[in-house]
Amino acid sequence: MPSDGDSRVGYEAMGAGGWIGVHWPERLGGRDLTPLHTAAAEERFGYHWLPLSGYLLSVKTIGNALLRLASPALQERLIPPIATGQLIFCQGFSEPGAGSDLASLTTRAERQGNTFVVSGHKIWTSSAQLADWIYLAVRTDPDAKRPQDGISVLVADMRTPGIDVQPFATLGGGQLCEVFLDDVEIPVDQLVGELHGGWRVLMATLDYERVTSEKVGILLRVLDELEPLVENPADRLTLLRLRGEAEASRLHGRRATQLLEAGAPASAAASMAKLSCAVLAQRLADEGIRMLGPAGLTERGHGDRVHGRLAALARAAVGATISGGSAEIQRRVIARRGLECPA
Ligand SMILES: Cc1cc2nc3c(=O)[nH]c(=O)nc-3n(C[C@H](O)[C@H](O)[C@H](O)COP(=O)(O)OP(=O)(O)OC[C@H]3O[C@@H](n4cnc5c(N)ncnc54)[C@H](O)[C@@H]3O)c2cc1C
């Protein structure tokens, strides 16, 4: 999505302006407001198409997860610099052989005294090329009966010897990275949650990631710019329907936000928010380009009628039903945890 663009300058400006961690405790650099205030602010960030990748990882996803699951000492160390816009996280979950089936991840962490020694290969890591720290899913117990019972989550400074980042360009216009870990020594006090209890940490972290208020803002902006250009009554009706779906997606996101705040099971609601927004992004891009014709595909220069937003949306929306868990995986989560269908 367009919001996935990277900008350290933009992130620092958000921190300096007090827009990071709006609902976090004041003693850790927040403003003590509510998660719904944050969701409303994130929708506006998206509406203005800010480059948000660093924010979405460091604040919306990992920052919120650390506040729920990390030790007080880790929170005190990491949350204040996130809140001031000085610390960007990336998220190292996916591997070449472990995406949807995250439980099969093979990056190994062996305990040696007061450190974990970590080796492995992460892929599709957003913002790793500018991140200060990484939030890493590793295998700490290769002999666990169920693969998900042998996983832990660690955080590490990206300057730690043995971490190598290789960026590559994406269709959406930004960059993704491969991260190679070779005997990386990570202190044991940088464990998030319990040893071998990482699966619970990963699932909770993904719940935060899947509340996509900022993407609702992006889509509302495109609708606002498209509507005055469309006269055909059938097309206008289509746009009204899409606006209604954006409103529904916004409400899914708010419901998930409230469930997360209450500490209630939120996975199904978060997946509904994520899936509805991702599918809508693709439909809006397709319908808008159909309505405007070639002008809808122009990103800049002559003929551009929506500031290049439709074309950018069309490119970036391809990944929207893959990142954060594919559409099929979201449907699975909704079926299992929302509708209680058997596995
Ligand atoms: C823009 C973008 C940014 C990303 N950023 C990050 C990041 O910062 N950190 C990170 O760790 N990862 C990141 N990812 C990776 C993302 O999480 C994975 O791509 C995603 O989980 C899918 O995994 P995979 O690519 O290995 O595909 P696979 O898991 O191999 O899936 C291939 C296809 O099979 C389908 N499939 C798989 N299993 C099932 C099943 N059980 N039932 C039905 N269908 C199934 C999938 O839906 C998909 O269509 C990013 C991806 C993208 C596109």
Ligand as a Chemical Component Dictionary entry (heavy atoms), coordinates in Angstrom:
data_LIG
# 
_chem_comp.id                   LIG 
_chem_comp.type                 NON-POLYMER 
_chem_comp.pdbx_formal_charge   0 
_chem_comp.three_letter_code    LIG 
# 
loop_
_chem_comp_atom.comp_id 
_chem_comp_atom.atom_id 
_chem_comp_atom.alt_atom_id 
_chem_comp_atom.type_symbol 
_chem_comp_atom.charge 
_chem_comp_atom.model_Cartn_x 
_chem_comp_atom.model_Cartn_y 
_chem_comp_atom.model_Cartn_z 
_chem_comp_atom.pdbx_ordinal 
LIG C1  C1  C 0 4.475  -5.873  0.935  1  
LIG C2  C2  C 0 4.850  -6.993  1.882  2  
LIG C3  C3  C 0 5.455  -6.668  3.084  3  
LIG C4  C4  C 0 5.828  -7.696  3.973  4  
LIG N1  N1  N 0 6.480  -7.347  5.132  5  
LIG C5  C5  C 0 6.886  -8.331  5.984  6  
LIG C6  C6  C 0 7.625  -8.006  7.162  7  
LIG O1  O1  O 0 7.889  -6.829  7.463  8  
LIG N2  N2  N 0 8.030  -9.009  7.970  9  
LIG C7  C7  C 0 7.754  -10.327 7.695  10 
LIG O2  O2  O 0 8.124  -11.177 8.486  11 
LIG N3  N3  N 0 7.076  -10.671 6.566  12 
LIG C8  C8  C 0 6.643  -9.710  5.708  13 
LIG N4  N4  N 0 5.962  -10.031 4.557  14 
LIG C9  C9  C 0 5.766  -11.448 4.233  15 
LIG C10 C10 C 0 4.333  -11.925 4.381  16 
LIG O3  O3  O 0 3.977  -12.027 5.749  17 
LIG C11 C11 C 0 4.242  -13.274 3.655  18 
LIG O4  O4  O 0 4.456  -13.028 2.282  19 
LIG C12 C12 C 0 2.886  -13.932 3.849  20 
LIG O5  O5  O 0 2.726  -14.366 5.173  21 
LIG C13 C13 C 0 2.692  -15.133 2.887  22 
LIG O6  O6  O 0 3.769  -16.026 3.016  23 
LIG P1  P1  P 0 4.564  -16.534 1.711  24 
LIG O7  O7  O 0 4.938  -15.344 0.898  25 
LIG O8  O8  O 0 5.645  -17.430 2.184  26 
LIG O9  O9  O 0 3.500  -17.340 0.864  27 
LIG P2  P2  P 0 3.041  -18.847 1.134  28 
LIG O10 O10 O 0 2.815  -19.062 2.573  29 
LIG O11 O11 O 0 3.968  -19.761 0.445  30 
LIG O12 O12 O 0 1.636  -18.869 0.414  31 
LIG C14 C14 C 0 1.507  -19.016 -1.030 32 
LIG C15 C15 C 0 0.012  -19.097 -1.355 33 
LIG O13 O13 O 0 -0.552 -20.280 -0.733 34 
LIG C16 C16 C 0 -1.674 -19.926 0.068  35 
LIG N5  N5  N 0 -1.739 -20.756 1.265  36 
LIG C17 C17 C 0 -0.724 -21.075 2.093  37 
LIG N6  N6  N 0 -1.175 -21.845 3.116  38 
LIG C18 C18 C 0 -2.509 -21.987 2.940  39 
LIG C19 C19 C 0 -3.535 -22.647 3.654  40 
LIG N7  N7  N 0 -3.265 -23.326 4.784  41 
LIG N8  N8  N 0 -4.812 -22.584 3.190  42 
LIG C20 C20 C 0 -5.091 -21.897 2.038  43 
LIG N9  N9  N 0 -4.147 -21.252 1.312  44 
LIG C21 C21 C 0 -2.869 -21.291 1.746  45 
LIG C22 C22 C 0 -1.433 -18.473 0.453  46 
LIG O14 O14 O 0 -2.648 -17.823 0.767  47 
LIG C23 C23 C 0 -0.786 -17.908 -0.805 48 
LIG O15 O15 O 0 -1.766 -17.564 -1.739 49 
LIG C24 C24 C 0 5.565  -9.047  3.653  50 
LIG C25 C25 C 0 4.944  -9.352  2.435  51 
LIG C26 C26 C 0 4.593  -8.343  1.551  52 
LIG C27 C27 C 0 3.924  -8.701  0.244  53 
# 
loop_
_chem_comp_bond.comp_id 
_chem_comp_bond.atom_id_1 
_chem_comp_bond.atom_id_2 
_chem_comp_bond.value_order 
_chem_comp_bond.pdbx_ordinal 
LIG C1  C2  SING 1  
LIG C2  C3  SING 2  
LIG C2  C26 DOUB 3  
LIG C3  C4  DOUB 4  
LIG C4  N1  SING 5  
LIG C4  C24 SING 6  
LIG N1  C5  DOUB 7  
LIG C5  C6  SING 8  
LIG C5  C8  SING 9  
LIG C6  O1  DOUB 10 
LIG C6  N2  SING 11 
LIG N2  C7  SING 12 
LIG C7  O2  DOUB 13 
LIG C7  N3  SING 14 
LIG N3  C8  DOUB 15 
LIG C8  N4  SING 16 
LIG N4  C9  SING 17 
LIG N4  C24 SING 18 
LIG C9  C10 SING 19 
LIG C10 O3  SING 20 
LIG C10 C11 SING 21 
LIG C11 O4  SING 22 
LIG C11 C12 SING 23 
LIG C12 O5  SING 24 
LIG C12 C13 SING 25 
LIG C13 O6  SING 26 
LIG O6  P1  SING 27 
LIG P1  O7  DOUB 28 
LIG P1  O8  SING 29 
LIG P1  O9  SING 30 
LIG O9  P2  SING 31 
LIG P2  O10 DOUB 32 
LIG P2  O11 SING 33 
LIG P2  O12 SING 34 
LIG O12 C14 SING 35 
LIG C14 C15 SING 36 
LIG C15 O13 SING 37 
LIG C15 C23 SING 38 
LIG O13 C16 SING 39 
LIG C16 N5  SING 40 
LIG C16 C22 SING 41 
LIG N5  C17 SING 42 
LIG N5  C21 SING 43 
LIG C17 N6  DOUB 44 
LIG N6  C18 SING 45 
LIG C18 C19 SING 46 
LIG C18 C21 DOUB 47 
LIG C19 N7  SING 48 
LIG C19 N8  DOUB 49 
LIG N8  C20 SING 50 
LIG C20 N9  DOUB 51 
LIG N9  C21 SING 52 
LIG C22 O14 SING 53 
LIG C22 C23 SING 54 
LIG C23 O15 SING 55 
LIG C24 C25 DOUB 56 
LIG C25 C26 SING 57 
LIG C26 C27 SING 58 
# 
